[in-house]
Amino acid sequence: MITIDRQRDIAKAELREALIKYDGDTKHQIVGTAIEKLIELNSTPSPTENKSLLQGNWLLINAPNFPDRQESKQHKYVYTLGRLAFNMFQPINLKVAIQKVTQPVFATAKADQYTHHIVVNFKTIDDNIAELNGVIKNLAVCHPVDQNTLQVQFTGGELIPNNTDQLEQWLAIFSENSSQSPVNIRERLNNWFIKWMFAITPVSNIDRQTGKRSFRMKKSPKGLLKILYLDEELRITKGNRETVLVCQRET
């Protein structure tokens, strides 16, 4: 007889294989079936109360779910820079390839509050500039609202180089004095509405020592995140828009 632990290991392996085979698409029927099978074997019935399992640096292993993914023969996940962070960082139409996405979830100084950042490592793939490696952080915090659900609240964003070896080139592309992407009237109005609705502060001037730029949200958007599965290795969540994310623990 196969033990429940063995069943769980088999289900996790099948899910990983399905994600690889179907390009990380959690909406694919076979991936969805593998997810449901694993959820049925969940060993953590009250995940938000298990602080040791809840915390960690979680690596996204399904396809990123940012809007307007672009087709590319050379790179797997291509977006514009603007699509990664509320169209706040210029040049918003700069093409970038996502290398990995992580979510650090760790306790803050406030009781029952955790970080819930979305950290995107990317490289630029625009033909007109040198390849640069950077990080966008969509900053957020979360707290439990019941045994299975977190409320997530975004608080701002940061754009920083992955290292400072190419700081001069980074400053030339991402500083406040660099060229900005042209936008049509519809995009301009949409960007203005988002900034107004969330009371987003203007992006800071670039720090010429570190290459960092940042913004803050004074009226933070909030959403509910249901934890469907959690153990020492994997976490599966579902957001407000029924978006399912599968993450693997890094630390």
N, C-alpha and C positions, 0 to 999 in steps of 0.2 A: 504493500500500500504506500502511495506517495504521500509524504508528510505535507502539511500546509506550507511549511517553509520552502520545501522543494517546489511545490506548485507556484509559489510566489516568484521564486527565482526563474522558473520556466516562463512565466507570464511576463516578467520584466525583460527577459532575453527576446521574447517574441515581439514585444513592443519596440525595442531598440531596432530589431531587424526590419520591422515594418516601416519605421520612421526613415531608415536609410533607403529602403527600397522605393518609397513613395515621396521622396524629397521633403521629408519632414512635415507633410500635410496632415494635420490632425483632423481635417474634415473628410479625408479619404475613408471609405467604408471599412477597409481592412484595418487601418490604423485605429479608427474609432472602436472597432470590435476588440482590438487588443487592449485599448484603454479601459473599456468597460469590464473586460475580464480581470484586469489587474485591480480595478476599483473594488470588485466583489471580494477580493482577497485582502483588502486593506487591514493592516494590523494596528492602526492608530485611529480609534473611533472618535476621539476628541482632539484633533490635531492642534487647534489654537491654544490648548491648555498644556501641551507638551513642549515646554520652552527649549529643551535641549535639541529636540528634533526640528523644531520650527526654525531655529537659527542656523545660519550657515551662508556660504557663498554659493549660490545656485546658478549653474550653467544651463542656458536654454539649449535643448537638443532637438526641438522641432524648428520649423522654419519661422523666422521673425515675422511678426504680424503688423508691421508698420504699413501705412497706406501707400498705394501706388508703386508697388515693386516693378522694376524695369527689367526687360529682357536683356540677357547678355550671354554670349557664347563662351566668354572667358571666365566670368565670375558668377558665383552662385546666387548671391543676394545683393542686388544693386538698387540703390535708392538715391534720391537727391538729399543733400545735407539738410535742407529745410524739413523734410518729412520725418527726420529723426528727433526733432525737438521743437514742435509748435511753430515752425518757420521763423525761429528767432535768430538763428545764426546765419550770417552771410559768408560766402555767396550761397543763397538758398537753392539755386539750381545746380550747384556743383555735384557731379556724380561721385558717389562713394560706394565701395564694396564692404559689406559687413563681414568682419572676421569672426567675432563672437559676441554674444550678449550674456551678461551675468546679472544676477539680482542679489546683492548683499543684504541679508536680513539679520540684523543684530540689534540687541537691546539698546535703547537710548537712555538718557538720564531720567526720563519720565516713566512712571509706572505703567506697565503693560503697553508700552509703545516701542515699536521697532522701526529700523530703517527699512525701506522697500524701494531702493533706487533701481533704475534700469540703466545699466552701464553698457554702452555700445562701443566696441573697438572696431575701428574702420580704417580703410586706406583710400586715398583719393585715386581715381582712375580717369581723370580728365586728361585729354590729349594735350591740353595747352599748359599744364603745370607739371612739376616734378611730383613723383609719388611721395605722399606724406602719410604718416601714420598718426591717428588721433583717437581721442575718446570723447564721446558725448555722454554726460550723466543727466538723466532725467531724475531729479531728486524727489524723494517721496518718503512718507512715514506711514505706518499702519498700526492698527490696534484691533484686538478681537471684539466682535459684537455678539458672537455666540460660539458654541463649541467647534463650529466648522467654518466660520466666516470671518474675514478681516475687512475692515474699512480702510481703503488706501486713499491717501491724500497727497497730491503732488504739490511741491513747494518751490520748485525752480529748476534751473538747469545750468550745466557747465560745459564748456568746450575747452579741451586742453590737448597739447601734443602728447603722444605716447612716450616720447623722449625729447630731449632738447638738442640732439645732434644736428637737427635741421631747423633750429630756431629762427634763423634769418629768413629762410624760405617760408616758414610758418607765419611769421609776422607779416610778410609781404602779402599773403593770401587772406589771412583771417583778421587782420587789424581793422579798426574802425575807418581807416583811410583807404582800405582796399576797395576794388570795384565791387558793386552790388549787382545782383542778378535782376534783370528787368522782370516786372510782373504786370499782368493785365489788371484792369479795373476790378474785376471780380475777385481775383486773388488778393488785391490790396484791401478791398472791403472786408473780406473774410479774415485777413490777418488783423485788421483793425478791430473787428468784432471780438476775436479771441483775446486780444490784449485787453480790451475794455471789460469783457465778461470776467476774466480772471485777475484783473488788476495787475497785469504783468509790468514789472519795472523795465525801463530801458536796459538794453544789454550794456554791461560795463565796458569801459575802455580796456584794451588788452594790456595785460601785465607783461611788460617787455622783458622781464627776467624769466618768467615761467610760460608765457604764451597763453595764459588762461583768460577766458571771458566768461561772464555769468549773468544770470538774471534771476529775479525772485517773483513768486506769485503771491499776492496779498489776499486774493480770494481763491483759495486753492480748489481745483476740481476734485471731487471725491467719487469713489466707486466702491462697490462690494466685490470681494474676491472669495469665492468658495474653494476650500481645499478639499479636493476629491480623494487624494491619496497622499500619504506621507510615511516615509520610513528613513532609515539611515542612508539610503542611496538616492531615492527618487521623490519628486514632488509633482503632483498633477493638480492644476487649478483651473477654475472657470470664472471668467469675468462677467461684467454686466452685459456685454454683447455676445455672450455665449462663446467667447473665444477660449479655447482650451490650450494651456501651455504645459509642456512637459520639461521639467528641469532635473538635472543631475547634480548632486552635491560635489563641490570642489573641495571645500574645507568645512 
